[in-house]
């Protein structure tokens, strides 16, 4: 079967209907009780997860070197004749009833993707994610993107794993993020995109150990190496990451991919 035929078969009307039904279940919070298929992006803080999300969705998400994902972001891509963008919040089930109602009512549509950063900031404030508020949240930001060139895909971007507490991230934050990421990774119907940065030693990146803990045989994990242009040519570190990319060090059935990141200065 030709490659084009394979892609077309994955985007049949039956498949689209199934994905939409799964999204409806996820919106109702059923994923807390039933394992739903999903694709997740996870890695250490500042590992370049936003670039992976951007490469898949085709949308430039706001980023700065001193910021990190502070809650799960669910990006729903759907093929349609017209381009539309909407943003909503799926609140954590442990929220008080009044907060549940308030967050469930947060639904906005965009005509211009340039306004997406402002809308994401508004969602953060609604979740109580101000500079003086909580550092991380168990709420989910839901971004739905439809357009003629979009694939049928749902992907979840997770907060970066934290190695240790500091002035801005408490021990409770470390625990909350660790448990949140693990809850997504443990789902046996999850495809894990494990992102590692070439700027850090392979052995120091927690995400690989976490992936092996939940996916012992590496059957549902794909490795992604980011920031490869930071490696010095001919160095031991370059050799290590080349071996990793060849699937010769940490082996995954889905293999490894390499992605060069766009920094926040790049337009």
Secondary structure, 3 states (H helix, E strand, C coil): CCHHHHHHHHCCHHHHHHHHHHHHHHHCCHHHCCCCCEEEEEEECCCCHHHHHHHHHCCCCCCCCCCCCCCEEEEEEEECCCCEEEEEEECCCCCCHHHHHHHHCCEEEECCHHHHHHHHHHHHHHCCCCCCCCCCCCCEEEEEEEECCCCCEEEEECCCECCCCCCCCCHHHHHHHHHHHHHHHCCCCEEEEEEEECCCCHHHCHHHHHHHHHCCCCCCEEEEEECHHHCCCCCHHHHHHHHHHCCCCCCCCCCEEEECCCCCCCC
